[in-house]
Structure formats: C-alpha cells, structure tokens
C-alpha cells in the first residue's frame, strides 16, 4: 500500500500533523477511535470523506511512521 499517497504532512494543515490527504482528519484520531472500540464502519459513517483504504493507510502509517 502506498501510504504516502493517502497520508500527508503539511505545516498548513493541522499544524503539520499527519492527516488523510484532502481532509483534516488526523491519523492519530483514526487510531485513537479504533483503539477506543470504534469500528471501521463507525469511522466511515462519522467521516464520509474517508475510505476503508484511508483507514488502513492510517494504521500502517501509525505502525511504521512512513
């Protein structure tokens, strides 16, 4: 999976935190919500611009930092 095609770091977006490209949804929010028990379906419902691949990319990024 090309994580960098889905995760971006831009100092002008969310103070440079890693976010899903084209959104203001931080990677850390996705990981935290999943850790708190949210399902993929919950996240897709709460954040309609996200895709399942975005969520997977957030998890890979969080695990590898890439």
C-alpha positions in Angstrom: 0.0 0.0 0.0 1.3 3.4 -0.9 0.7 5.1 2.5 2.2 8.4 1.3 -0.4 8.7 -1.4 -3.1 8.8 1.4 -1.3 10.4 4.3 0.2 13.9 4.1 2.1 16.1 6.4 1.6 19.8 5.6 2.5 22.6 8.0 -0.5 24.5 6.8 -2.9 21.6 7.7 -3.5 20.7 11.3 -0.1 22.2 12.3 1.8 19.6 10.3 0.2 16.5 11.9 -0.2 13.6 9.6 -3.7 13.7 8.1 -5.6 11.8 5.4 -4.8 13.6 2.2 -7.5 16.1 1.2 -9.1 16.1 4.7 -8.3 17.5 8.1 -8.7 14.1 9.7 -5.6 13.3 11.7 -4.1 9.8 11.6 -3.9 9.9 15.4 -7.7 10.5 15.6 -8.4 7.4 13.5 -6.1 5.2 15.5 -7.4 6.6 18.8 -11.1 6.0 17.8 -10.3 2.4 16.7 -8.4 1.8 20.0 -11.5 3.1 21.9 -13.6 0.5 20.2 -15.0 2.2 17.1 -15.4 0.1 14.0 -14.3 0.9 10.5 -18.0 1.3 9.7 -18.3 3.8 12.6 -15.5 5.9 11.2 -16.8 5.8 7.6 -20.1 6.9 8.9 -18.7 9.7 11.0 -16.2 10.9 8.4 -17.9 10.5 5.0 -14.8 11.6 3.1 -12.8 8.7 4.5 -12.5 5.3 2.7 -11.5 1.9 4.0 -8.1 2.3 2.3 -7.6 5.6 4.2 -8.2 3.9 7.5 -5.8 1.1 6.5 -3.2 3.7 5.5 -3.6 5.4 8.8 -2.9 2.2 10.7 0.1 1.4 8.5 1.5 4.9 9.0 0.9 4.7 12.7 2.7 1.4 13.0 5.7 2.3 10.7 5.9 6.0 10.7 6.0 6.0 6.9 
